Amino acid sequence: MQASQTSSGQLEDRLRNLILSNTDQAAANPLQTSVVPPPTKSKQPVDQSIVRENWKKGEQPSIPAQAPAKTGKKRPNQAQRRQMQAQLSIPIDTRASAPNDRRAHVAPHQYDNQRTAWHNTEQNGQDPPHISTYRSGSRDRAATAGNHPFSQQHRQRSGLGRAPISPPDHQSSWRQQQPNASHVFSKGVNVVSPDAFPSRTPQPSQPALYNPGGQRQFVFSAEQLANQSELLDMLCRSVIIGAEIEPNEIAEKENFRAQVETICRDVITRHEIHTNRAIGFQPYTVQLKCFGSLSSGFATKASDMDLGLLSPMSQSSPDSSESPIPRLIEKALLAHGFGARLLTRTRVPIIKLCEKPNEQLRLGLLEARTKWENGLADDGQEAIEDNIDEQEAPEGPTPITTTGLEHSPLRTQRRDSNQPSDRVEKTYEEQLSSLKQSETQSLMAYYGNAKRLLRRLNGREITVSNIADFMFTDYKLLDDVSGAFVNGLYDRNLRSRVQSYPSFRSDIMSETHNFRSLYGVLTMVEGETLVTIWESQATDEGNSRLRQISENHIRSWKNLQVKRKFGTDPLLFNRELHAALERLRQIPLIQLEQLKQDQYESPTQYHIRVNKIAADLGSFGPSSNTSLLPRVIQHYISGIRDKDIREEVQDFATVYKVQALRTIARKHKVADLINDYRRAMEKGFYYDEDIPAIKEYIEILQQGFIQQTQPPNKGITNTFDFIVPVSGNTIPIVKKIRQLSDPSKLAPNQPRDRYHDSLEFPKNGIGVQCDINFSAHLALQNTLLLRCYSYSDVRVRPMVLFVKHWAKARDINTPYRGTLSSYGYVLMVLHYLINIAEPFVCPNLQQLAPPDPNLPAEALEGLTTCQGHNVRFWRDEQEIQRLASQGHLNQNQESIGSLLRGFFEYYAQNNTMSTTHKRGFDWGRDVISLRTHGGLLSKQDKGWTGAKTVIQEAGAPSVSTETEANTNVTSPTDRATQSQSGQPMSPEGVSTTRKPKEVKEVRHRFLFAIEDPFELEHNVARTVTHNGIVSIRDEFRRAWRIIRSAGKTGRATEDLLEDAKVENEKKDKVQFTELLEEIHGVRIFTD
């Protein structure tokens, strides 16, 4: 640990002196000018004020070859102290070994204001030097621009503004081995005083978490560490050999890009000249630039091409929701025989494009285009209830399905405003009273109606993310809808029970408010339903201990309704209600009375669930309550979802007087298996050559169970009392069936894939695939940042490629299915290499950003700012490559395997790591932030503590259009109503009439938080759902477990890179074999 700290401190010292020694004189005579002074026992820091003064005069600062022995201290005068303080504003240290004091975090808007206030330090008409003091004087310039400088307290907490500190003696030994260097940091890097760096302390980089005994979780010997690293080195080499994209594939993609660029240029030029009358339009200002993994250096063989369309001279920007350019380009690409499809409800508008679509796909895309022109379809995408909308700019877009706009208040008002209707609008009271539950309507469906009513009335449910701005009118509306929800319940008894509780009664105009929430009222109704069930059946609960526990849960529920209420903090009461409801749901008798097979619950899963309920009731075991077993069996049969199967199983149980739950379940499984085979064959999911064997097997199953011989006068209780027998002639059929796919896992018998798209492009066989992005300005900046990081060290690229390959193999890199994009994993790797590895592997390029050039503000767009975002970073690619090749950017000598080992350990656990004093990543609290000193912010600081839903125009950038859901900043009707007359036609024959703006609901989640390097309010991991983060964390733990196990022998007990889909297929095959053995007997596959 001490060695790593010493090494990091030495490198920082080295970087500072290299920066200071970068002069024209050194460049002219590198052999005579010493870059750094020789080591001495005591060193005096260079007077930075002298250096700065010489630079202002255009003179060469001189650095003495050897500092004289320090005999005393001289107090600087007031002017010198002010100058020293100005030079110590923000250090160049891009590492974070001191704790990240989140209280000292500067708000993003303050940071942007300070940065935009910077200006060029050119004086007296002379060109400024290549090197500028890192953010020196930024506080003074910011203050003159009306911004608040850093406070003294801020500087003290963050280690800034300290008095100069001489480097420790132990940090100077590295100088003896360093060769002389010239032209070091010759351009694009900021200079900082060597004394401005805070001293390193062996403190953890995160607040201490609970760790029993205060010891590290794992301790490994040097041999174990070497074995673990060697395993990962070997795996990384094998991955890189097979994953790297070939040059001929890159050339093929580039040829296709050029061809598409020509088409786009022609379409936009004709539109601007003929439609918009822009005679002076310059065609070659239209560019189709490559961004994403192909441009950043992190592309694999499976990487698609991401293209950004730029047309700065267009009258309407292509990314505008009002621009016809995307639709014009889509039509032109289809006319050229390509497969093209515009998606407008992604985070930014994109065109999915393929070079050689098959005939079925091409006809489908043409049909979708025709439907759109006739106003019959919206992008050809199906609506779903919960939109997972993610377009990761640097890594390319992902196919997105859209939210159910038929339920959106904006969509409702837009439709009403554009379509004549004779229907008379209902009053507020009439809309509330119209909320009624039908006799056959489930409680959750009725709850959905209530939520839609709330949105139609421009209300919203109270959540953690919006409670701060909830007004009295919001509470009143929510309370009214909550009351109407209970008033509309179909069950009168249930309605009266809920209304009788003090917790429900509300007089919102009284001094003691009881602000009811819709979710809380739903929870009350659910809980009271369960209480009613228990009270009607409690006499049958034979186990006295179980009955006592159940009575305690019921009593606790009722006490909560009497003693507590929503009050002024409905969220707290919601949590208490939810906890009490969960306890009611765990009562076995209630579980039995509510027993129903779920729609896609297999008979095996259903049987396991019922077995657990029966065991909890005491129906099994030596002291079992046998009187409950027939009741459990009857509830099992009654809960079978399929009516025909339910009747078949009931007839079987009646005829044979079966007393064993497992026998009933086996009969259920046989009947369900027959149905699954029939549905799969009808949909063509089996090859024709397999159909005869499947039909023969169905006939075998239909022959029915054969009862095995049982002792007379005894109930049928043996495990295999009934089986479907097989003979020598039929065993080969069963064995062949075993080799085929389990029919229950095929699509006809599985839940509909909510993300499945009938026009989704196949992975191969259709030539080059790419995505055309119409809002790629920030994506291009992100790509350049990643490319510069890839140049900063030769280990960055293979490490990123390995992690991307691992994430894909483990099936945790699909954002539209609730996991993380490849771009997110790249940022995770960079965070580790910049802030966690010791010594660091990559410097923080955003903190090494040079001062702004002396140019007008509009000329800085794309260089220091982009669409209002701060995009400053050290972007000199050639200089970064040169310094990296000479080993001047870091002192880290670890192998790729060792770095990968630390990477997986860091994200797998949040205890102290085994090779450093730092702690693992805290998924619940931390936000990865590359721009930040230390690399971490807290979710609390960012305000990313609860999910929220925003409404924005489809295809429009969220930065300018998204608003909080159900707020009235602007009228939805006003935004939706568009003029549809007098619009010209384009030369392509496409009407440029403005259609009503489409809107979408976007769900922002913060279960996992990664701040975009430039778009600070964008959480790159916002697509990660609860199931997604569980899968991601489980995979990191699995990887770390495999790596740990390799410490003793150097061999892994499991395949770290095993394809998760293949692994799941193996598990499914085992389960199917077990099912066949249960149906036919355990010895059928013994040979």
N, C-alpha and C positions, 0 to 999 in steps of 0.2 A: 504493500500500500504506500509506504513511504517513498519507495522508488518511483512509483507512478506520479506521485505529487511532485517530486523533485524534477522528474522528466518534463512534466507539464510546465512547471515554473521556468525551467531552462529554455524551453521552446519559446515561451512568451518573451523572455528576456532577449532571446536571439532575434525574434521577429521585430521587436522594437529597435534594436540596434541596426538591423539590416535596413529598416525603413529610414532611420536617421542617416545612415551612411550612403544613401542613394543620391549621388550628386554628379554633376557633369564632370567634375575633376576626377572623381573615381572612375567614371566611364572612360575618360581620356587616358588615364594612367593607372589601371587597376593593379598593376604589380607593385606600385610604390605606395599605394594608399591602403592602409590596413582597414578592413571592414569593421573589425571589432578590436578592442584593446586586448593585449595579452592578459592572462589571468593574474590577478593579484590577490593578496590576502584581504585587502579592503579596497573598495572601489567607491569613487565619488560619482554620483549620477551627473550626466551632462546637463548643463544649464540650458533648459529648453527656451528660455527667454532670449538668450544669445542666438540660438539657432533660428528662431522666428525672426529676429531683427535682421539677421544676415540675409534670410530669404527675401524679406521685404526690400532690401537694398540690391537684390540680385547677386549677392556674393555667395561664395562657397563656404558653408559652415565647416569648420575644422574640428575634428575629433582627435584628441590627443591619443598617442599610441599607448600611453600608460598614465593613469591618473596618479597624481602625487598623493602621498600619504596624508590622510585627513587629520589635521592637528587640532581643529576647533570648529565651532559653528559661529556663523555670523548671521545675525537676524536681518532678513531682507527688509528693505524699506517698504512704505505703503504702496508705491507704484508697482514694485516688484511683486508684492503679494497679490495685488489685483490681477496682474498679468499671469501669474502662476495659477490663480484660481480659474481664470478664463480658459487656460489650457487643460484643466483637469475636469472638463465637463462630463464627457462620457468616454470610458476607456475602450480600447480596441479589443480587449479580452473577450473572445467569443465563447468562452467556456463557462460552465456553471458548477463550481464545486461548493460554493457557499449556498446556503439555503435560499430558495427563491422566495423572497419576501413579497408576497402578493399584495401587501398593503401599499408597497411602493410602486405598484404598477401604474403606468401613465395611461390614461384613457386613450383609445385609438384616435378620437377626434383631436385631442391635444397633441398627440404625436404627429398627426398629419399637418396640423397648423404650424407646428415648429419646423417641420421639414420643408413646407412650402415657403417658409420665411427665409430659408437659406439663400444666399446669393454668392456669386463669384467674387473671390477676393482679389481680383485683378486691380492693380493700382498703377498710376502714373503712365498709363498707356502701354505697359509691358505685359507680355504674356505671363500668366501665372505659372508657377512651377508645377511639375507633374505631381508632386506630392503635397498634400494639404493636411494640416492637422486635423485629425479625425473629429469631426463635429466641433472643432474648436470655435468658440465664439457663438455657437448656435443659440445659447441661452440669451446672449445680448441681442442678437438679431431677432430672435423670437419675441423678446420683450418689446423691442421697438415696433414690431408689427402688431402689437396689441395682445400678444400671448403671454401667459404667465410662465415665468421661468421655474425651474425646479426649486423646490424649497430646500433650505438647509437641512431640515429633518430628513427629507427624501435622500439627499446626498449622503448623509451619515448612515442611514439604514442600508443603502445599496453599496456602500464602500467607495463612493465617489467624493471628490473634493477633499481627500485626505492629504496630509502633509507628505512630501516626498519621502519614500522609504528606500534605503539602499538594499539591493538584493542580498539575500543571505549568502554566506560563503559557499555553501554546498551547491548553490545553483550556478556557479561559475566554472565548474570543472569541464563542462561540455565544450568550452571555447578552445580547449587544447586540441581537440580533434577536428575542428571545422576548417575547411579549406577557404582560401580567400575567394570572394565572389564579387562580380561586378554586375552592374545594371540590375541589381536586385530591387524589386518593387519600383521599376522605372516609371510605371504609369498606372493609373486607375485604382490606387490604394491610398487610404488616408494615413496620416502620420499622427502618432500620439506620443506624448512624453513617456519615457520608460517608467517614470515614477508615478504615472497615473494609474497603474494597475493595482488593484487591491491585492493585499497579500492573501495567499491561499491558506485555508484552514481545513483541517480534516473533518469538516462537519458534513452531515448528510445533505443531499441536494433536495430532499423533501422532508416535511415534518415527520417526526418519528411516529410510527404506527405500533400497535400492540405486538410485542414479540416476547413471549415468556422467557425469562432469564436474560433477556437482552443479548442473546447470542445469535450468530448467523444460522440460517436455516440449514445450510449444507457446508461441509468442509471437505475439500478434495486434496489429495496429494498431487505432487507435480506430475507423477506418472498418469494419474487419472485425468488430469487436465489435458495432458498431451494426447492421451487416447481419444478423449472426446473431440478435441480439435482435429485430430487426424481423420476421424470418421467423417466429420463435416467437410474437411478439405477434399477427401475422396469423392463424396457425394456431389460437392460443388463442381468439381472437374467434370464428372460424368454429365451433369446437367448442362453445363456451358457448352460442351462439345455437341450435344444434340439440340440445344435450344437456340443457338445463335442464328440469326437470319442470314441467308446467303446473299452475296452481291448480285447475282442474277435476279433474285426475287426483288431486291430493292430496285434494280433497273427496270424490271417489268412494272412495278408500281409507279415509278416515276414517269414512264411512258404513258401510262393510263392517266396520271394526273395532268400531264401536258395536254392530252387530248380533251379531257373534261374542261380544263381551263379555257381552251379555245372556244368551246361551246358556250360556256358561261359568259365569256367576254363578248361574243357575238350577240347573245340574247340581251344582255344589259345595254350594250351600245345602241342597238336598234330601239329598245324601249326608251332610253333617255333621249335619243335624237328625234324619233318619230312621235312618241307619245308626250314626253315632257318638253319637247321643243328646245332641248339643250344642244344647240348646234356646235358649241365648242367642246363637247364632251370628248375626252381623250380615252380611247379604248384600252390603252396599255396601263391605265391606272387600275384596271380590274385585275386582281391577282387571286390566285388560288394557292395559298401557302400551306405547306405541310407542317403539322404540329403533332404533339403527342409523342408516343414512345419511339416512332420511327425517327423523329427529329431530335429527341432528347438523348438517344443512345441506349435506351432500355428496351428495344424491340426484340421480340422473339419470333420464331417462325410462324406462330399463330396470330401475330399482331396484324390487325387491320390498319388501314391508312386513314388518318384524320386530316381533313383539309379545312382550312378557314378561308371563307370568301371575303375579300376586301374590295370595296368600291367606294372610295372616299368622295368621288365627284357625283355620286348619285343624288338625285333630288331628295329621295327618301331612303334612309339607310336600310340595307337589306335585312337587318335584324328587327326593324320596326314591325309592329303588328299590322300596320296599315300598308306595308310595302307589298306590291304584287310580284316582286322579283323572285322569291322562292318558288311560287307556283309557275311562273314562266319558265324557270330553269327546269323544274320537274317535268313539264310538258316536253321541252326540247330534248331532254335526256331520254325520255320514253320514245320520242320520235326517232332517235338514233339507234334504237334497239337495245338500250341499256335497261336494267331494272332499277327504277327510281321510285321513291316514296317519301313524301314530305311528312314529317312529324312536327306538329306545332305545339303540342302540349308537353313537350320535354322542357327541361329547365331553360334551354335556348333552342330556337328552331333549327332543325337539321334535316338533311335529305339522306336517307339510306340508299346506297348506290352499289350495284354490282355490274360487272362487265358482261357476263354471259348468262343471263337468266334462262332457266329452262322454260319450255313453252307454257306449262301450267302456271308458273310464277309470273311470267310476262303478261299472260291474259288476265290473271287476277289483279295485277297492278294497274293495267289499263281499265279494268272494270271499276276499281276503286277510284281512279281518277275521274271517270265518267260520272260516278255517283256524286262525287264532290261537286262537279260542275253543275249538276242538276239539284244540288242542295239536299241530297238524300243521305249523306254520310259525313262524319267528322273524322277525317284521317283514316277511316277504316279500322279504328281501334275500338275494342269493346270497353264498356264502362265497368269499373269496379268500385267497390265501396271505399277502399282506402288506397289512395294513390301513393306509390313509392316512386317519386319523380327524381331522377338523378342523372345529371349530365356532367360527367367529370371532364372538364375541358382538356387538361393535358393528356389524358389517356383515352380520349374519344368517348362518344356517346354510347349509351346502352339502350336497348329497346324498351320503351316505356308504355305502359298501359295507363289509361286515363281514369280520372275520378268520375263518379256517377253524377253528372251535371244535372240530370233530371231532378235531383233532390236539392240542388243549390238554389238559394234565394236569388242570387244574381241571374241564374238561368231562368228562373220562374218569372222574374220581373222583365227580363229581356224578351221572353216569349210573349208575355202579356202586352208589352209595349209595341211589338211589331206585328202582332196578329189581331185582327178584329175579333171581338167577342161580345156576344149578347148577354153573357153572364153578369149578374149584378154582384159587385164586390160585397163581401160580408163585413159586418162590423167587427170590432175587436172582441166583443162579448160573444157574438155568434161564432167566431172562429174558435174561441175557447170551448164553447159548449158543443161544438161539432166533434171534438175529440172523444170518440167512443170505441171501446173494445168490442169486437164481434164475438159471437159464441165460440167460433172455432179458431180465433186468432190467438197465437201464443203471446205470452207476456213480452218477450223480446221484440216481436214484430210490432206490438202495440207501442212499446217504448220507442222504436224507430219512428213511428208516426208522430209521437210527441216531440222528438228532436227536430223533425222536419217542420212541425208547426212553430217551434221556437225560432228556427231560422227564418221562416216566412215572416214572422213578426219582428225581424231584425234583432232578435235576442241571441244570447249565447250562454252556454253552460259555464259555470265558474270552475276555473282550474288554477293550479299553482302559478302558471305563467301570466294569467290575466287578472288575478284577484287584486293586484295593486291599483289597477285603473277601473275597477268595478264601481259604477255610480249607483245612486239610489234607484234611478229608473231601471238599471240593469237588474238589480235585486227584485224590484217590484214585478217586472215582466217574468223573470224566472220563477218567482213565487207563484204568480198566477197560473203559469203553464203547469207547474208541479201540482197545484191544487186541482186543476182540470184533469190531470192524468189520473188522480185517485177517484175523482168524481165520475170518470168515464169507465171505470172497471166494470166488467160484466158481472162478476160475482158480488152480489149485494152484501153477503155476510163478510167477505174479505174487505170490502170497501168500508163498512161500518166499523170493523175492528181497527183498521188503520186510522180512521178519522177520530176514534175515541181516545187515542194516545195523546198526552200533552206534548210530546215531541213533535207531533204533526200539526197541531193547532197553531194557527198563525194569525196575528193581528198586526200587520206590517205598519199600521199607522200609530200603534201604541209606542210607549217609551221603551219597552223591552221587546226588541225586535226578535223575530225568529225567521231568519232568511233561509227558506227551504231551497234545496237544490234538486234538480230533476234526477240526478244519479242517486242522491240520498233517499229520495222518495221511492225510487225503484227498488233500492236495497231494502227499505222497510216493507214493501209489498212482498218481495221474495221471502224475507224472513218470516213474515206473518203467515205466509202460505205454508212454510215448513212447520211452524208451530201448530197450525191447525191440523196438519197431517199427523204429527206426533200425538196430539191430544186425543185423536180419534183411534189410535192404535196402541197407545202406551200400555194398556192392560195386557197385551200379548208379549211384552218384553220380559221374558222369564228370568233372565240374569239380574239379580238384585243389584250387584255392583254396577253393571252397565246401566241399569235404570237410574241409579243414583247420579251417575255422571251425566246422563241425558237430562235429568231434572235440573241439575245445576246449570247446564247450558241454557235451558228454557227460562229458568229464573233470571239468569243474567241478562238475557235478551229483554225480558219484560221490565226489569229494573232500569235498563238503559232507556227504554221508551218513556218511563215515568219520571226519572230523575234528570235526564239530560234532554237537550234540545239543540236545534241548529244554531240558534243564537246569532251572534255577529261573526262567527267563524265556522261557516258550514263545512269547510274542508276538514277541519278537525273532527266534527261529528260524523262526516262521511267515513273517515278512517275507522272510527269506533264502531259504526254500523257494519262496515265491511268485515272487521275482525269478529264481531259477534255472529254475523251471518256464516262465516267460514266455520265457526265452531258448531253451528246448527247443521251444516252440511256434512259434518263428520259423524253425526249420530247414525249408527248402522241401520236402525229401524226406518229412519227417514230415507236413507239411501235405497233400502229395499222397496219401499212404497213408491219411490219415484223411478224405479228401474226401467230404463228403456235403452234399447240398442241404438247407438248413434248411426247416422246415415252410412258412413264409410268405416264403421268399426267392424273388424272381422270377427267371426264366431270365436276364434281363439282369444282375441283381446276381450271380447264380451264375457267369455267363460272365466278368464282370469279375474276380471272385475267382480263378477258375482261370487266367485270363490272367496275373495277377500271379505266381502260383505257377510257371507255365511260364517266365515271363521270369526269375524268380529262379533257376530250374534251368538257364537258358541254352538253352532250346528255341527262342528266336527270335533274329533278328539274323544278321549275316554270319558270325559265328563260332559259330553255334548248334550244339547237339548234337542233330542230327535223329533220332538213335536214341531219344531220350526222347519225341518228339512223339506217336508212336502210343500210348505208355504213358499220356501225359497225356490223350489223347482217350478211351482206354478207361476211365480213372478218372473222367473227366467223365461218361461214359454210365452207368457203374456207380453213380455218386452221385446220379443223378436220382431224386427222391423218389417220384413217381408210377410205379407198376409198369407200367401200360399205355403211358404215354408213353415210359418207359425202353425197353420192348421195341420200340416203333415206331421210335425213334431208332436202336436197335441194328440193326434190319433195314435201315434206310436206309444206315447206314454200311457194312454188310456188302455190300449189293447194289452200291452205287456206288463202293466202295473209297475213301471220302472220306479225304483226308489233311489237311484244314484244320479247325482247331478252330472257326473262325467259322462254317463251313458247318454243322457239327454243332449249334452253338448256335442257328443260325437255324432249323433243323428243330425243335429243342426249343421255341423260342419260338412257332412256328406251332401245334404240337400243344397247347401250354399255353394259347394264346389261344382255341382252339376250346373247350377244357374250361371256361375262365372264362366265355365267352359262354353256354354251356349252363347252368351253375350259376346265373348271374345271371338268365337268363330263367325258370328254374324257381322262383326266389324272388320273381319279379315286380318286378325292379328296373328294367325298361324299360317305357316306355309301349307300349300295344297297337299304335299306329300305327308304331312303330319295329321291331316284331318281324319283319315280312316282309323288311326290308332286312338285318337281322342274319342271318336264315336264309339269304338269298341269299349273303351274304358267307361264311358258314360253308361253303357249297357250293363257293365259289371256292377257299377254303383247302384243302378236301379234295381238290381236283383234283390236288394234289401239286406238287412242285417241277419246274421245267423246267430241264434242264441247258443252260447256254449253250455255244456253240461254243468249244472249247479246242484248242490245237495238238496234233497227234497225238503219242502216246507220252510224254505229260507228265502228271504227277499233277494232280489238281484242286486248285489252290492260289489261283486268282483270288478276289478279295474277293466278287464277285457271280457266282460260278460257278453257283449255283442260286438261282432266285427263283420266286415265285408270279406268273406273268404276268397282266396285265390288258389288256383290249382296249377299244376305244371304247365298247362296250356296258356293260362292267363298271366303267369308271373312275368314273361317277357313284355307283355303289354304294359304292366305296372312299371317295370324298369325303364321302358322307353318314355313313359309319362314323366318319370322322375327327371329325365334329361331335358324336358321341355320347360318353358317358362311357366311359373306359377300364374294361373289365370287371374287370381285376385290382385296381382300387381300390375296388370295391364290396364291401359287407359279406360276402357269401358267400365271397369269396376273400381276406379279410383276417383277421387275428387277432381273436378274440373280445374285444370291449371289456370289460375286467374291471370297468369302472365303469358299464356300461350296466345300466339298471334297466327292466324291462318296465313298471313302474308310474310311471316318471318323468314328471312333468308337462311338457306341451309349453310352449314359451316364450310363445305367445299363443293366443288363441281360447278361453280358459277363464275369462275375467273376471279379477278381482283375485286375485293370489296373495300368500300370506304364510306366515310360519313362526311358530308359537306356541312360545315357549321357556319351559321350566318352571324354569329356573335363571338368571334374567336380572338378578339383583341387581347383580353387577359390570358386566354389560353396560350397565345404565342409568347407572352411574357413569362408565363409559368414554364413553358417548354425550354426557353433560354436559360432560366434559372436552374432547372434540372440538368441541362446539358453542361452548364458551368460546374455544377457539383460533380458530374460524372468525370470531368477533366481534372478535378482537384486531387484525385488519388486513383491509382489503377485498380484498387480493390473495390471501389464503389460500384462499378458496373456489374461485375460478376456477382457481388453480394445481392444487388437488387434483382438481377435475373433469377438467382436461386430462390429468393423469397417469393417472387411472383410465381415461379414454377410450383413451389410448395403450396401456395395458397390456391392455385388452380387445381392441383392434384387433390387437395383436401376439400375442394368444393366450397370455399369460403370467399370467393372473389366475384360474386354476382350481385351488384348493388340493387337491381330491380327485384331480386328475390330476398332482400333483407340483410345482405352481408356487405362487405366493403369492396370498393373499386380498386383496381390495380394502382391507380394514382395514390390512394390512401396508404397502401402498403409501401410505396416509394417514400412517402413522407415519414412513415414510421421508421424506415431504415435510416433515412437522413437524420432524423432526430437522434437516433442512437449514436450514429457516427460523429455528430457534431457535439452533442452534450453529455453523453454517457460514457463512451469509450475513453479510456485513460492510457496515454495521452490522446487527445482528440485526433480523429482521422481527417475530418473536413473542417476548415474554418467556416465561420458563419458569414456567408457572402453578403447578406443583407446588412449586417453590422459593419462590413467593410466597404459600404457604398461610398464612392467619391463625392465631393461637393458638386452641386449643380453647375454646369457650364454657363457662361455668361451669354444666355440666349433669351429671346422673348418667351413668355409663358406658353404661347401656342406652339413654339418650336420644341418645347420640352415634352409635349404629348408623345407617348410611346417610348420616351427615354427615362424620364423620372416620374411621370404620371401617366395613367391610362384610365380613361373614363372615370376620372375622379378618385382613382386609387393610387396609393403610393407604391411605385414599382422600382424603387431605387435598390440596386445591389451592385456588387462588383461584377461587371459583365464583360471584362476584357478576356476573351477566351484564349487568345494567343499567350497573353502574359500568365494566365493561370496554368496553362499547359507547360510553359517554359519553367515556371517556378516549381511545379509539381515534378517535372522530370529531373530537376536538380535536387529534389528532396527538401526544399525550403518551406513547404507549407505545413509540415507536421513532423513529429518525431516518433510517431507510432510505428512499431515494428511487428505488430501482431500479424499472424497469418489470417487468411480469410476464414479458416475454420474456427480460429479462436474468436474472431469478431462475431461470427454467426452463433457461436456458443453463448456469448454474452448477450446477443440480441434476443435469443429465445428465452434465456433466463430472465432478462429484464421484463419482458411482457408476460411471462408465465406466472410470476408471483410478485408480491409487493413487500416481501421481507428484505433484509439486507442481502445484497448479492454476494456470491462466494469469492469473487476476485477483486472486489472493490468495496469501499465504504458506502457506496450509494445503494439506495433502495430501489426495488422494482416499481414498475408503473402502476399507479393507482387508477384503475379504470373508472371508479366511481366519482373521483374528484378532479382528476387532472385533465387538462386540455393541452394537446401537443401544439406548440406554436414555434415554428422555425425562426421567425423574426425576433423572438424574445430572448433576451439574455438568460441563459439557463434552459430555454426550450420548453418551459411549462408555465401555464397559467392555471387558475382554478376555474371550475365551472361557475362558481359563485361570482367571481370577478367578471366573467363574460356574460353573466345573466343567462347561462345555458343550463338552467336547473330543472326545466319541465318542458315537455313536448308542447308544441303549439301548431295551430293550423292557420295558414294565411291564404288569402284569395288574391290571385293575380291574373292578368290577361294572359291567355294562352300564347306561347311563343315570344313573350316579352321578357327582357331581363328582369330578374327579381329586384335588382338594386333600385329601380325607379318605379316599379308598378305595384309591388306587393304591399298589401295592407293587412292589418289584423282582420281576421275573419269576423264578419258581422258588425263591423264598425261603419259609421256613416260619414267618413271623411269626404267622400263624394258620392253622389247618388248613383247606385248601380244602373238605374234606368238611363241616366244621362250618359254614363260610360258606354252603355250597350247600344243606344239609339244612334244610328248612322244614316247619313243621307245616301239614298240609293238611286238618285236620278242625275242625269246629265253627265255621266262619267264616260270617258272615251274608251275606245277599244284599242288594244295593243296590236301591233303588226302580226303577232302570232295568232290573232283571233281569240284571245282570251280576254274576257271582260275584266276591266280594272275597277269595276264598281266596288265600292267599299261595302263589305258585309258587316253585320253586327259583330262586335268584338267578342271573341270566345273567352270564357273565363275558366279557371280551374282552381281546385283546392289543393294546396301543397302542405304536406305534413312534415314538420321539422322535428326531428328527434335528436336527443342529446345523450342517449345511453352511452355512446362512444363519441368523443369530441376531438376533432382535428381541425384546427384553424387553417384556412387557406392562407398561403404566404402573403397574398395581396388583397384579396377580397375578405376582409377581416370578419365580416358578419356571416360568412358562409362556412358552415360546418361540413367539411368534406365527408364525414361519416354520418351525415344525417339520415341516410337510408337504412342504417343498421337498426333492425327491430330487436325486440326482446329475444326471440329465437335466434336471430342472427348473432347477437353479441354472446349468447351462451355458446353457440357453435364456434365462434372465433376464439373465445377464451379456452374452451375445451381443447381446441386444436393446438394452441400454444402450450397448454399443460401437457398434452400428449407428446408433443415434440420434445419438451424439456425432460419428460420422464424417459423417453428413449435415449436422449443424449446422456442423461445421468447414468443409465444402465450400462452404457458403453465404456464407462470409466475404468472398470476392472479388467475387462478382456479386450477392449477396443472394438468389440462387435456389438451391433444393436440387436436387441431382442425382438424388435418389430421393424417393419420397413417404414422409415420416416416419410418417404415420398410415395407410399402406396396410394393408388387412386381410390378416393373415397367411394366413387360410384361402383368400382369393382369390388371393394370391400363390402359394400351394402348388398351387392348381388350375391356374394358368397354367403352372407348371413341369411338372405332370403332363400337361397337354395337349401341351407341347413334347416330352416323352419319348414320349408315345403316337404323335405324328407321326413321330418318328425311328424308332420300331419299325415303323410301316407302310412307311416308306421303305426300311428294311432288308429287309422281306419282299418288297416289290414293285418296288424299284429307286428310286434317288434322284431320278429325274426325274418321278415320278408327280404331284407337287404343284407343279411349276415354274410353272404358270400361275396 
